[in-house]
Amino acid sequence: MKAKLGIAPIAWWNDDLEALSDDVSLEECLRQASVAGFTGMETGRRFPMDMRELGPILDAFGMSVCGGWFSGLLLDGDIEKEKARIAQQLAFFKAAKAPCIVYGETARSIQGVMSAPLATKPKLTEEEIVAYARKVSQFSDWCEEQGMPIAYHHHMGAAIETEAELDIFMQHSTVPLLFDTGHMVFAGGDPLRVIEKYHSRINQVHCKDVRGDVLNGLDRTKESFLDAVVKGAFTVPGDGSLDFEDIVKSLADKGYEGWFVVEAEQDPVANPPLQMAEKGHRELMRVMAAAGYEVLQ
């Protein structure tokens, strides 16, 4: 079993809440991630979207592009318009030899709205989820035909947040899944059960730990997703409440091979990104060894 370890720049610069950002350059972000032991980095707002410019920077730190977010609008939008919106990123990711584009549905989402309580997330009927799932499948199939698969990211504050919503979406779609441990637990789901059901569709894993005391203390009728992030709901593996040994062993038992990406947004002042990256990498290396993975460099 082979795996690669990547990390997201959201620990250094938060694209939803720029106040939660460290004042470091792209080069310093990559340097710290490399020092921590990672070989892949998701893209972020400070990344040039041209491999002629980015390639030498990545090479200098022994890093590659292991994914990156696309803010999709298919819930209310037109497939042809979304094809045009994703075209530049798709071409760039192909040039970067990235494994996938992370599709996050942002239509109607409250994930970036500080004033929107968690309880006000968009709620679709089963029929609406079925229609949406078929629409995303068409878009996903087209991306695959262009040579770049997407990975669908279930997400707090978005239309597909809970395990029940994900169940309907997956049953009526053919879309590959980005499995995010932290978002599933935050939404009240069971990560091991999700792996059991959808392991054959998982093409990317976000390793996000949660602080259970923070989650349990939230008033979801008043506090937003961003409030939760500011309070420290998320952290790196080994610093929170989740048992990543069980999670990684479950993925190994089901034959998952590919990227495990640490994506843990939190205050970089209270949680220095390099220290957090090193802690997350140590924990993942420990549980990878226990699960029988060979971590590729």
C-alpha positions, 0 to 999 in steps of 0.5 A: 500500500502506497501513500503520499502526504500533502498539506493545504496552505489554509493553515498559513492563509485562510481564503474564507477569513483573511484575518486568520492568515500568517504574513508569509510568502508562497516560498516560506509556506512551501519551505515550512511544509517541506521542513515538516516532511510533506511533498505535496501542497494544495493551491491557494490564493498566493499561487500563480496559476501558470506552471512556467512560473510555479514549477521552478518554485515547487521544484526548489522545495521538492513539492508538487500540486496535490489538489486545490479548491474550485468554488462550484456553482452547479446547484443553481448554475449552468453546466456549460458556464461551469465548464468555462469557469473551471477551464483555466484551472483544469488546464493548469492542474493537467500541466501540474500533473495534479491528482484532482480538482477539489469541487466545493459547492458554494451556491447558497453555502454559508461557509464563508458568511460570519453572520450566518448561524450553522443552523441556517445552512441550505437544506435540499429536499431528496428530489433536489439532491437527486437532481443536483447529483445527476447534474454534478455527475455530468460535469464530473464526467466531462472533467474526467474526459478532459483528463482531470477528475474532480473530487467532491468535497462534502462541507459544513455550511454547504448543500451536502453537509450531513452523512444523510445528505451525502448518502442521497448524493452518492447513491444518485451520482457517479462523482468521485469523493473527497472524504474529509474527516473533520467536516464529517464529524462536525456534521454529526456523521461517522467517518468509519461508516462513510469509508465503509460505504464509499471507499471505492469512490474516494479519490482524495482524503483530507486529514482534519482533526477536531477539538471535541470540546469546541464542537460540543460548546457551539450554539449552532443557532447563533454561531457560524462556521467561521465562528467555529474556525476562529474558536479552534474547531479544527486542528491537525491530526494528533492534536484533537479528538479523532482516532486517525489510526482507526481511520487510516487503517480502515482506508488501508483495509479498503485498498485506498492509495493516494494522497492524504492531505492535512487541511486544518484551518485555525488561527496561525498566531495561536497555532503556528503553522510550522509546528502544527504541520510537524505535529500532523506529519508525525501523527500521520507517519505513525498511523501510516506505519501502523496501517502498513502504508509505504509513504512515498517521498 
